[in-house]
Amino acid sequence: MIKKRNNIARIYLKNLRDTKQITLPKKRKDALHAYHLFVIQSERRDALMEFLRANDVQTLIHYPIPIHKQKCYPRFNNLSLKKTEQFANSILSLPIHPFMKKEEALIVCNLIKEFCEKQ
């Protein structure tokens, strides 16, 4: 299952590496990534998410509320953690699962590139 997820991740990493409007996850050379999620960053995250949704690609925002802003941690709610808050506003999880086909991943890549080229 991890190998299959890595294959999809490689497709995303290869095909999106020159897309300037997004930031791809970093991969350590000395570790095997499980790619439970494939999370990109985009300053136009909400518009990109809507564009993908309009083209039948489901994405998610995992952890949209930074932990220090969650109700269950009221004593931390007044903290200002700029990078954490920036990530919460820019992260987008792309579809990735062991049964995803190469062609499906390429469709996602092409749609993201199309969106970014229009910007």
Stockholm file with secondary structure:
# STOCKHOLM 1.0

chainA/1-119         MIKKRNNIARIYLKNLRDTKQITLPKKRKDALHAYHLFVIQSERRDALMEFLRANDVQTLIHYPIPIHKQKCYPRFNNLSLKKTEQFANSILSLPIHPFMKKEEALIVCNLIKEFCEKQ
#=GR chainA/1-119 SS CHHHHHHHHHHHHHHHTTCTTEECCCCCTTSCCCCSCEEEEETTHHHHHHHHHHTTCCCBCSSCSCGGGSTTCGGGTTCCCHHHHHHHHHEEEECCCTTCCHHHHHHHHHHHHHHHHHC
#=GC SS_cons         CHHHHHHHHHHHHHHHTTCTTEECCCCCTTSCCCCSCEEEEETTHHHHHHHHHHTTCCCBCSSCSCGGGSTTCGGGTTCCCHHHHHHHHHEEEECCCTTCCHHHHHHHHHHHHHHHHHC
//
